[in-house]
Amino acid sequence: MRIHQLNCGTMAGISPTRVLLVEAPGGLVLVDSGIGLQDIADPAGRLGPLRHLVRPALDPAETAVHRIGALGLDPRDVRHIVLTHFDVDHIGGLADFPDATVHVTTQGLTRAVRLPRFVERRRYRRAQLEHGPNYAEYEFGSDRWEGLRMLSLDHVAEGMMFVDLPGHTMGHAGVFVPGGAGAGHDDDDETPVGKDILHAGDAFYHRGQIDPSVRTPAVIPLQERAFALEPGAIAMTHSGLAALARRRADSLDVVCAHDPSGPGGL
Ligand SMILES: [Zn+2]
């Protein structure tokens, strides 16, 4: 499958908000949705006080709906959106695709929408969900992939899956998307043979946190802890991702939402 890495909301002038656009046989699939047009129209109401901290660019050209159009594709073909978590910079674009099914973990949906605790009521923005997304929800069981808990999303796009990456928020998950090679589901020879991608959401903030050959700026782990709702899980998630990225270096790109390096960065 052809996978595009799109920046859908530059943060503080330095970090992208990485969204994947997957050209799947059954239509277009987004992984996360970035900042949306309605956020730009009403930043105070939709993004709340957090916008002063993360300072999103608020540029319509950086929304998923515009980026898809700029690629010559039709945003109305987006059938599915798979969410890593419910933070404002990941769900703002949902309202621009009101007919898409939004795939989420049950724990993520419960903590953001059904039964948010005090910290979660302050963190998540109900206004971004007022259009009433059509959710499909999933709970992790005992199935594993590369040692990590996984949930198949074959019905969204063959080979796609949620991968349990706890730490940042309750129910936070990565999303694996198979590339062209060896995935056994796409014999269209116009589709370029590509690596698989694991979008790790906010499971890490900087490449150096999962790659010992890259130096991580000292401020990054502090920022990460400040935003984490399950900080005790961060170290294990990092080590799992580091081992995976090392083991599958030839065939898999592990990316996160806000790392400025790599494709889709700035
Ligand atoms: Zn984020």
Boltz pocket constraint, residues with backbone or C-beta under 6 A from the ligand:
constraints:
  - pocket:
      binder: B
      contacts: [[A, 87], [A, 89], [A, 90], [A, 202], [A, 257], [A, 258]]
      max_distance: 6.0
